[in-house]
Amino acid sequence: MTYDDELKKAVPVGTTIRVYDPGSGVWKSTWISVIRHTVQTFIAHQFREDVILEGITEAAKPERWIFSEIKQDSFTWHSEESSDDGESWTLTEEMVMKRHHQPPSG
């Protein structure tokens, strides 16, 4: 975990590995968090301007991670879970990410 001073809360940290499957036209994505002892797998696809990763939580509930409002230096990410097989969705987490530009060194 890392701590977000602006949000005043802990934020999970992990590593994502993505592999494009040209046969099905989707991305296969795996998110790994050593600190949380978690491995989550997703199938990712584009929907309009968003990128949606669909998977299953450790509690066997449908889950999706949605990247939206994608710009060159920012995007919004949120996570949703469903308790009724995708009929309705509950927001579980949301982050607005911004790139910090570093001046060239040297």
N, C-alpha and C positions, 0 to 999 in steps of 0.2 A: 504494500500500500504506500501511497504517497499522500501528502496532505495539501489540500488546496486552501491557501490563505484567504482567497476571495470568497469562496463558498463556505469556509469554516467547517470542512468535513474531509474525511478520508476518501481517497479515490483509488479504486483497484488498478493495479499495474500488471501488464502481461505482455506476451509476445504473440503475434499473429503470423501464421504461415498460410499463404494463399496459393492455390494451384488452379490454373484455368483448364477446364475440360472442353476441348474443341468439339468433341462428339456430342455433348449435351448443350454446349453453349453457356455453361454456368461456371462460376468460380466455386471451388471447394475450399473452405476456410476453417482453420483450427486456431482457437485462442487458448493459450496456456498461461496460467498464473501459478507460479511456483509458491508464492506466499500464501495464496488461498487454497492450494492443493486442488486446482480445478483445471479440467480440460473440457472445452466446449467445441462442438463441430457444427458447421453451418453450410448451407448452400446459398450462394449469393447471386442475385440477379438485379438488373436495372429495371426500375418501374418509373416511367416518365423521367423526371430529373433526379430521382432518389436512387440510392443503392440499398437494397434490402437483403439482410442475412437472416435466414430462417433456420431454426433448430429446436432442440428440446432441452428444457432445464434439467438439473439433477433430480428435481421432483416430478419429472416426466410431464411437464406442462409445455405446450407450444410457446416458443419465444421468438421474437424477432428484434434485430438491431437495425435501426434505420439511420442512414446517413442522408441528410437533407440540407437544403440551402447551401449547396457546395459552391464555393468560390475559390479563387486562386490562393487566398490567404486565410480562409476560414470555412467551417462547416458546423452543422448541428448534428449531434448524435443522440439518439435515445433508444431505450430498451423498453419493450412491452412484453407482457405475459398474458396468456389466456387460461382461464379456468374452465372454459366451456368449449374446448376444441376449436377455437378460432372464431366463435360467434361474436365475442366482444373482447376487447383488449384493455389492459390496465398499464398505465405508464409506471415503470419501476425505477427509471433513472434517466437523467438528461444532462448533457454537457454541450456548451458552446465552445468550440475550439478555435483558437486564433494562432497563426504563425507569428513568431517573434523574429523579425528580420535582424540579422547580425551584420554589422559592417565587416567588410573583408579585412582579414588580418594581414599585416606585413606592410 
